[in-house]
Amino acid sequence: MRAAVLRSYKAPLVIEAVPEPRCEADGVVLRVLACGICRSDWHGWSGEHPRVKPGQIQGHEYCGEVVEAGPRSGLRPGDRVVAPFILACGTCPACRSGEGNTCADQRLPGFVEPGAFAEYVGVPRAHNLARLPDSLAPALAAGLGCRVTTAWHALTGRAALRPGEWLAVHGTGGIGLACLILGRAMGARVVVVDIVPEKLAHALALGAEAAVDARAGDTAAHIREITQGGAHVSVEALGIAATANASIECLRPLGRHVQVGMPVGHTARMEINMSAVYMGNLALYGTRGMPAWRFPALLALIEAGRVDVAPLVARTVRLSEASAELAAFDGPTPPGVAVITDFAG
């Protein structure tokens, strides 16, 4: 099969013929229908992610059609499914308590095991998979494995965002746009932050009530003025110190900061304004992924038309174009995300 293989950090992925994946007893092999290209992939491609090594097939935001099913998978060839990027074991204390995204024995295609920048991907632990509604196009479904689900869990499972509250979103990439779309659907008032005017305009067109250009300085002060006292919930979607501190400092007393952006590599440790946390009686939440059992409820909202994820996808690309999309994350990116839908080109 064809796959895009990371051979050297910050170098074009190499399109190679590699063996097809084997099917595990509790898993499936999928023909990949679509795979998103995520900033988390860029962390691995650039050498910042400690688990991603040369030789890796990346790609963790995927959906596909079952072509082979293990005897304990519960699925059949022809089923269309989407996978969370964290494949939980299902039996550890975290999994038994419903928090599979914190499983102590995670399997991670795209980071540690071969991922979906390929024609086929092997997926163990098929109990994590969710069936795709026929109405949901693969290009839209691909983002559900990471960006949309992560944003949904951040707002509902961690911050408990309520209707009428102000939500600040720092960074309007895939995660940020998902937070905007979901926050609006939940009845929140949303203010977005970015440094790319086109992305701010795009966010306003999608229903953001206000937009702040971080290049103007003192982002937190601007948000406190717009919201007349500060945001109730603030999401950091980049994983860098400047936006993490702006997110904390823009909150009103008793506000909730959610760290969604991945602090990894040189940003794994950063200086944080803990005085603002202390003085404001703030709550800081970390979040990563979403427990698999929450997929059906989110899919039902999308299928019912209560959430429209279509604005997330700006372009569909060929497998051979993945390298250019990864390299683009080195600087400010245009609005929307890219999804691979052609694995032969």
N, C-alpha and C positions, 0 to 999 in steps of 0.2 A: 504494500500500500504506500501511498505518498504521504509524507509527513514533513513538517518544517522543524528542523532540529537546531537547537542552540549548540553551536560548536565553540564559539568564542564570545565573551561578553562584549556588548556594544558593537557587535558586528552583524551583518545580515544573516538571518536564519538560512540554513542550507536545506533546500528541498531534496529529499532523499527517498529511496525505496527502502522501507524497513519491514520487518516481519509483522504480520497481523497479530493483534493481541489474542491471548488465550482467554477462554471463558472459565471463570471460577465457579465452583458449585453453587455459591450463594449470589452470583452476579450475572451480568449479561455483557455481550459485546454489542455496541451500538454503531450503526452507520451514522456518522456525524452529519446532522442536517444544518447546523449553524453553531458558531462559536464566537463569542464576543472577545474583543481585544481590550484588556483592562489595564489600568495603571499598576495593579498588582503584578501582571505579566511583565510590565516594564521594570519593576523592581528586580525581578529575577534576571531579565535580559541584560540589565545594567550591572549586575554583580552585587547588588545591595542585599538581596534576599539570601540569608545564610543557607537555606535548604536547596536552592536551585543551582545545580552544577552543570558544566558543559556535558553535552550528550542528552540533555533533557528535552523532551517534547512538551512544550508548554500548552496552555489553554485549559481554563478551568470553568468557563461560563458556557456550557454547551447543552444542547438538546439533540436527541437522535431517535432513530428507529431501531428497535431490537432486531438483530439478525441471528443471534444465538443466545439462548437462555439456559442458565444452569438449572439443575433439578430442584434447587432450593431457592430460586429467585422469585417465584410467584408470578413471573411474566412469560409472555410468549412472543415468538417472532412476529413482527408487524406492529407491536405496541409502540406508541410514541411517548417518550418520557423526557423529563428534565431532571438534572441532578444538582443537588447542592454541592458546593465545592468542598465541604467537609463531609466525608463519609464516616458517620459515627458507628461504633460497634454495636450499640443497642442493648448492651448488658451491664456496662459499668454503672457506678452510682450516679454519675451525671446524666447518662442516658435514661436510666430508670426514673430520674426525677424530671424528665422532660427537657433537659438542657443539653441535647446532643451536640450542639455547636461548641461545647466545652469538653467533649469526650476526651478521656485520657489516652485513648488508643485510636487516634484519627488516621484515616488514609486519605491522601491528598493528590489525586491525579492532577497533573499540570505543574505541581511543585516538587513532589518526591517521586511519583510514579508517572508513566507516560500519560500525557494529556490529550486534548482534542484539537490541537493544530495538526490534524491528520484526518484521513478518510474514515478511520475506525478508531474507537476507544474502548478499552476494557473497563468495566465499572463493577467492582466488587460491592458486596453489601447492598444488594438491590432493594432492601427494605427502605433505603433512603430516597428512592426515586419516586417521583410523582408523575402520574399520567397527564399528558397534555390534552386540553380541550381541542376538538377539531377546528374550532374557530380561531385559535391562536397560531399565527404564522411563526415558523421556526425562527426567523430573524428577531422577532420580538420576544419569543420565549427564551432565547439564549441568555439575555440579560437577567433572567430570573434566578439563575444559579448563583449569582453573586450580588450585583449592584442593587437590584430591586428588593430582593429578599433581605439583604443586609440593611438597607434603608428602612424597610418595613419593621424589622426587629428593633432597630435603633429607636424608632419613634414610638412603637407600641410596647415592645417587650422590655425596654430599658427606660426611656424617658417618660412614658405614659402621657404623651401629648394629648391635650384636651381641646375641644372646639373653642374657638375664640382666643386661644393663646397665641402669642407671637413666637414664631419659629425663625431663628436666624440660621442661614446655611452658608458656610464658608467654603467656597469652591463649587463651581457649577459644571463639573465633569459628570460622569455617569452617576456616581453616588449622589452628588448634589442635586442633579435634575430629578433623580428618583425621590429624594427627600422633598423637593418642591412639589412634585406631582402628588405624592402620597399625603403630604402635609395639607395641601389644599383640599384633597378629598376628605380629609378628617376634620375640616372646618377651621384650620389654623390660618392665621395671617402670616405671610411669609416675606421675609426680607433676605435678599441674596447678596453675596459678596464675591467679586472676582476682579481680575485685572485686565480682562479682555472685553472691550465694549460690545462686540458682537454677541458674546455669551450673556452679558447683562441684558441686552435687548431681547435676546431669545427667551431668557427667564421671565422678563416682564410680559412678553407675549403669551407665556404659558400660565400667567396668573399671579406671579409675584407682585406683592403690593408695593415694594420698594426695592431699589438696587443700589449698592454702594460700590464705587470703584476704589479698591484698596490702594491704588497709586496716590490717592488724594491724602493719605495719612490719617491716623487716629480713627481707624475703622470702628472701634468699640464706641467711641463718643458719638459718631454719626448714627449708629444703631440705637444707642440709648435715647438720642433725640427723636428719631423716627418713631420709636415705640413708646415714647413718653415714660421712660424709666428703665428700659432694658427688656431684652427678650426673656420669655419664660423658659424656652428651650433653645439651645444652640448646638449645632452639629458642625464638627470640624471634619472636612472631607478630603484633606490633603496629606496630613501627617507631618507637618513642619511646625517649628516653634512659633513663627510669626502668627499663623492662623490659629494655632491652639491657644495662644494667649489672647488674641482678639476675641475668640469664642468665649473664653472664660470672663474676660473683662466687659463684654457687652451684656452680660446677664443682669437682671434685676435681683434683689435679695431673694433667696430661696430658689434661684434658678437652677436649671439642670444642663450641664455640659455633657455631650456625648462624643467620645473619641471614636470616629469611624475611619478616618484616614490612617494608613498603616505607618507607624513610626518604626522604621527598619534601617539597618545600615548606619549611616552617619547621623540619622535623626532618631535612633532608638532611645537615646537619652537626650533630654532637652531641658532647658531652664524654664520653669513655669512660675507664674505669679501666684504663689500660694497665699500671699497676703489677701489678694482679691477673693480667693476661696474662703479664707477664714473670716474676713470682714463681711462677706455677703452671705455667709451660711449656705454656700453653694454645694451642690451634689455633682460629683464627677463620675461618669459611667464610661466604661470601656465596652465595646461590642465588636463581634466578629462573626459574620455569617448569621444563620438562622436555623433553629431546630427543624428537622425535616418534617415533623408532624404538623407544622404550621403552613406548609405549602397549599393544601387544598382550600383553606379559607381565603388565602390571597388570590389563588387562581379563580375562585368563585367570584370575587369582587371584580376581577378583570373581565371575566366572561360575561358578567351581568352589566358591564359598561360603566360601573361606578369608578373605575380607575382606567385611564387610557395611557398605556406605556409607549404608544407609537412615537411620541416626540423624542424619546430617548435615542432612537436609531437614526443617525444622520446619513449613513452610507453603508452599503454592503460591498465587500471586497473579495478578491480571490486570495487563496492561500499564499500565493507568491507575493502578495502585497502586504502581508503581515509585518514584515521587517520595517517597511516605511512607516506604518502606523505606530509601531513601537518606538522608533526613533523620534517621531513627532512629540512624544511625551517629554523629550528633553527641554522643550520650551512650551510657551502657552499654546494650547490646542484650540481648534475651532469648536463651535457648538456641537453637541451630540456625540454619539459613540459610533465606532465601526464594528461591524459584525462580518465574519467570514461565512459566506454561503456557497462559494464555489471552491471545491477542494481538488478539482482537476486542473485549474488554471494557475 
